[in-house]
Amino acid sequence: MDKRKEEIIELATRRFLHYGFSKTTMNEIADDVKITKANLYYYYPDKNALIKDVLVSISEAFLDAVEAKVAKYNGDFLDTLFELLRFRAEHMRKHYMVYINENLDWIKDAEFKHLLKNFETRDLSILKSLIVKAVDSGTLKMDNIDESTVVLRRVIKGISLNHTVNDIIHCIPKIENIDQMLEDQIKAVELIFKERIVTNK
């Protein structure tokens, strides 16, 4: 990627994370990058195109980190899953202004829907690989891995949405919601998996 484009994405991300998408203008981003607005439009014809690249950058870095954590699986399924939930919560805390802007009109665009579907597919694949590792090692009893992976992700995302929906509607961040969200996610994961863990006792 062009160095200038990388710089634009980095500085735009900082501004979006502080002010959100709707309250950030292309003029402000151009000022941050120290280029003219016309020069910024050379790289990005509109704010939606820039938002897309920012989301790609944030999501790919997140999924790369999750994949690396799963690759280090140590044989303790619940411990690894809890670590992933804590990591997701910290990621959400850092990127909260992006999360509560998920209801904006640009997200209805077909290209964005395709982008989000790709992120979901990769996230499911990583989560499935963790479950497969646990089943293959004999520490987890589970018959339908594909269906269980989808349901687990829906539970995690559903709890997240339940705790942030009011913030999303009003675009007012309440980051303290994340602590309760994480607690509920851990309880749900324990409820789903605790009886399926195989021990040597």
LINBELHU-V226027 format. One record per residue. N is the residue number from 1. OMEGA is omega in whole degrees, 0 to 359 (NA if undefined). D_FIRST is the distance of its C-alpha to the first C-alpha in whole Angstrom. Layout:
# LINBELHU-V226027
n->N omega->OMEGA d_first->D_FIRST
n->N omega->OMEGA d_first->D_FIRST
This chain:
# LINBELHU-V226027
n->1 omega->177 d_first->0
n->2 omega->182 d_first->4
n->3 omega->180 d_first->6
n->4 omega->179 d_first->9
n->5 omega->177 d_first->7
n->6 omega->179 d_first->7
n->7 omega->179 d_first->10
n->8 omega->181 d_first->11
n->9 omega->181 d_first->11
n->10 omega->182 d_first->13
n->11 omega->176 d_first->15
n->12 omega->179 d_first->16
n->13 omega->179 d_first->16
n->14 omega->182 d_first->19
n->15 omega->179 d_first->21
n->16 omega->181 d_first->21
n->17 omega->180 d_first->22
n->18 omega->187 d_first->25
n->19 omega->186 d_first->26
n->20 omega->182 d_first->25
n->21 omega->189 d_first->23
n->22 omega->183 d_first->26
n->23 omega->179 d_first->27
n->24 omega->179 d_first->24
n->25 omega->177 d_first->23
n->26 omega->177 d_first->20
n->27 omega->181 d_first->23
n->28 omega->179 d_first->22
n->29 omega->178 d_first->19
n->30 omega->178 d_first->19
n->31 omega->179 d_first->21
n->32 omega->183 d_first->19
n->33 omega->182 d_first->16
n->34 omega->173 d_first->19
n->35 omega->178 d_first->18
n->36 omega->177 d_first->20
n->37 omega->179 d_first->20
n->38 omega->178 d_first->20
n->39 omega->177 d_first->17
n->40 omega->180 d_first->15
n->41 omega->174 d_first->17
n->42 omega->180 d_first->15
n->43 omega->183 d_first->12
n->44 omega->183 d_first->14
n->45 omega->177 d_first->17
n->46 omega->183 d_first->19
n->47 omega->180 d_first->19
n->48 omega->179 d_first->19
n->49 omega->178 d_first->15
n->50 omega->178 d_first->14
n->51 omega->180 d_first->16
n->52 omega->181 d_first->15
n->53 omega->176 d_first->11
n->54 omega->179 d_first->13
n->55 omega->177 d_first->15
n->56 omega->181 d_first->13
n->57 omega->181 d_first->12
n->58 omega->185 d_first->15
n->59 omega->180 d_first->17
n->60 omega->178 d_first->14
n->61 omega->179 d_first->15
n->62 omega->183 d_first->19
n->63 omega->175 d_first->19
n->64 omega->181 d_first->18
n->65 omega->178 d_first->21
n->66 omega->180 d_first->23
n->67 omega->179 d_first->23
n->68 omega->179 d_first->23
n->69 omega->179 d_first->26
n->70 omega->179 d_first->28
n->71 omega->180 d_first->27
n->72 omega->182 d_first->29
n->73 omega->187 d_first->32
n->74 omega->180 d_first->35
n->75 omega->178 d_first->38
n->76 omega->187 d_first->39
n->77 omega->183 d_first->37
n->78 omega->179 d_first->38
n->79 omega->179 d_first->37
n->80 omega->180 d_first->34
n->81 omega->177 d_first->34
n->82 omega->178 d_first->35
n->83 omega->178 d_first->32
n->84 omega->178 d_first->29
n->85 omega->178 d_first->31
n->86 omega->178 d_first->31
n->87 omega->177 d_first->28
n->88 omega->180 d_first->27
n->89 omega->178 d_first->29
n->90 omega->177 d_first->28
n->91 omega->180 d_first->24
n->92 omega->178 d_first->26
n->93 omega->181 d_first->28
n->94 omega->186 d_first->25
n->95 omega->189 d_first->23
n->96 omega->182 d_first->26
n->97 omega->176 d_first->26
n->98 omega->182 d_first->23
n->99 omega->184 d_first->25
n->100 omega->176 d_first->28
n->101 omega->183 d_first->26
n->102 omega->181 d_first->26
n->103 omega->182 d_first->29
n->104 omega->185 d_first->27
n->105 omega->183 d_first->28
n->106 omega->183 d_first->24
n->107 omega->178 d_first->24
n->108 omega->180 d_first->27
n->109 omega->184 d_first->24
n->110 omega->180 d_first->24
n->111 omega->178 d_first->20
n->112 omega->178 d_first->20
n->113 omega->179 d_first->23
n->114 omega->179 d_first->21
n->115 omega->180 d_first->18
n->116 omega->177 d_first->21
n->117 omega->178 d_first->23
n->118 omega->178 d_first->20
n->119 omega->180 d_first->20
n->120 omega->180 d_first->24
n->121 omega->180 d_first->24
n->122 omega->179 d_first->22
n->123 omega->178 d_first->24
n->124 omega->180 d_first->27
n->125 omega->180 d_first->26
n->126 omega->180 d_first->26
n->127 omega->178 d_first->29
n->128 omega->181 d_first->31
n->129 omega->177 d_first->30
n->130 omega->180 d_first->31
n->131 omega->178 d_first->35
n->132 omega->178 d_first->35
n->133 omega->182 d_first->35
n->134 omega->179 d_first->38
n->135 omega->181 d_first->40
n->136 omega->180 d_first->39
n->137 omega->178 d_first->40
n->138 omega->180 d_first->43
n->139 omega->181 d_first->43
n->140 omega->176 d_first->42
n->141 omega->180 d_first->44
n->142 omega->182 d_first->42
n->143 omega->185 d_first->43
n->144 omega->186 d_first->41
n->145 omega->182 d_first->37
n->146 omega->180 d_first->35
n->147 omega->180 d_first->37
n->148 omega->178 d_first->38
n->149 omega->180 d_first->34
n->150 omega->181 d_first->33
n->151 omega->179 d_first->36
n->152 omega->180 d_first->35
n->153 omega->179 d_first->32
n->154 omega->178 d_first->34
n->155 omega->180 d_first->36
n->156 omega->181 d_first->33
n->157 omega->180 d_first->31
n->158 omega->178 d_first->35
n->159 omega->178 d_first->36
n->160 omega->180 d_first->33
n->161 omega->179 d_first->33
n->162 omega->182 d_first->37
n->163 omega->184 d_first->36
n->164 omega->187 d_first->34
n->165 omega->179 d_first->35
n->166 omega->177 d_first->37
n->167 omega->180 d_first->34
n->168 omega->181 d_first->32
n->169 omega->185 d_first->35
n->170 omega->182 d_first->36
n->171 omega->176 d_first->32
n->172 omega->185 d_first->34
n->173 omega->172 d_first->32
n->174 omega->189 d_first->35
n->175 omega->179 d_first->33
n->176 omega->176 d_first->36
n->177 omega->186 d_first->36
n->178 omega->180 d_first->34
n->179 omega->179 d_first->36
n->180 omega->177 d_first->39
n->181 omega->181 d_first->36
n->182 omega->179 d_first->35
n->183 omega->180 d_first->39
n->184 omega->179 d_first->40
n->185 omega->179 d_first->37
n->186 omega->178 d_first->38
n->187 omega->180 d_first->42
n->188 omega->179 d_first->41
n->189 omega->177 d_first->39
n->190 omega->180 d_first->42
n->191 omega->182 d_first->44
n->192 omega->193 d_first->43
n->193 omega->189 d_first->42
n->194 omega->182 d_first->45
n->195 omega->181 d_first->48
n->196 omega->180 d_first->45
n->197 omega->179 d_first->45
n->198 omega->178 d_first->47
n->199 omega->179 d_first->48
n->200 omega->182 d_first->51
n->201 omega->NA d_first->53
